[in-house]
Amino acid sequence: MAGAGGGGREILTMKYAGMPFGMWTLFAPSFRNQLTAVFGYGTNTAKAITKKAKPKYREIISELPEFEKGDRFKMNLVNCAMIGAFILSMPERPDVERLTEYYAKSMMTKPLKWFCRKSGKNKFTPKDISGMKATATLKAADRNPYSWNMEFYEYPDGSGYEGRFTKCGICVLMKKLGLYDLTPALCRLDYTMSEAGGVTDFVRQYTLASGGPYCDCGYKKKGFVKAGTEAGR
């Protein structure tokens, strides 16, 4: 793989200092608390799992390539590294159903809910559409296998848009960690975050992790009524 700046350059690895450190500081307490709430681990066991997960998380981060400046998906992969570290530090491997609940409850802290609401206010604005088109053009996964490639489609009826992902960094990392069968638990967070944003209905037909041809992330405007219909007059 070439470096972000072009062929032949040294590959830069992701540094723990910065976003990965910040994400651990922000979310580790929630991940620890939900070990008790969702899985029923005692307080001491939850602390021990968290203590074991931190160096594992740093190890995972240290083996990842740095993301390009215009790549919006670095946070997604950092979150994947965190949940991966916690799974690998648990005494028992969780099933997908309970892991889905655990991941959603661990991630949906007050700061993330605020972030979702803030993002929701900007959804479907010219800036939002422009950003989606720029991401589709970037095709970052062509250079960084831990990133994403996306195609962008606006719904012809004006009800919203879809990001259609043909390459997924989370799938690649979960495979590397030996956790690929648990990937659908992470995919489900798209629905939770859309709901928290308050302005979109998330729709999906396929995911790569479930054997689909791509991951479709569709965002439809809540309460949308097509112009010209009886209800829209």
Secondary structure, 3 states (H helix, E strand, C coil): CCECCECCCCCCECCCCCHHHHHHHHHHHHHHHHHHHHHCCCHHHHHHHHHHHHHHHHHHHHCCECCCCCCCCHHHHHHHHHHHHHHHHCCCCCCHHHHHHHHHHHHCCHHHHHHHHHHHHCCCCHHHHHHHHHHHHHCHHHCCCCCCEEEEEECCCCCEEEEEEEECHHHHHHHHCCCHHHCHHHHCHHHHHHHHHCCEEEECCCCHHHCCCCEEEEEEECCCCCCCCHHHC
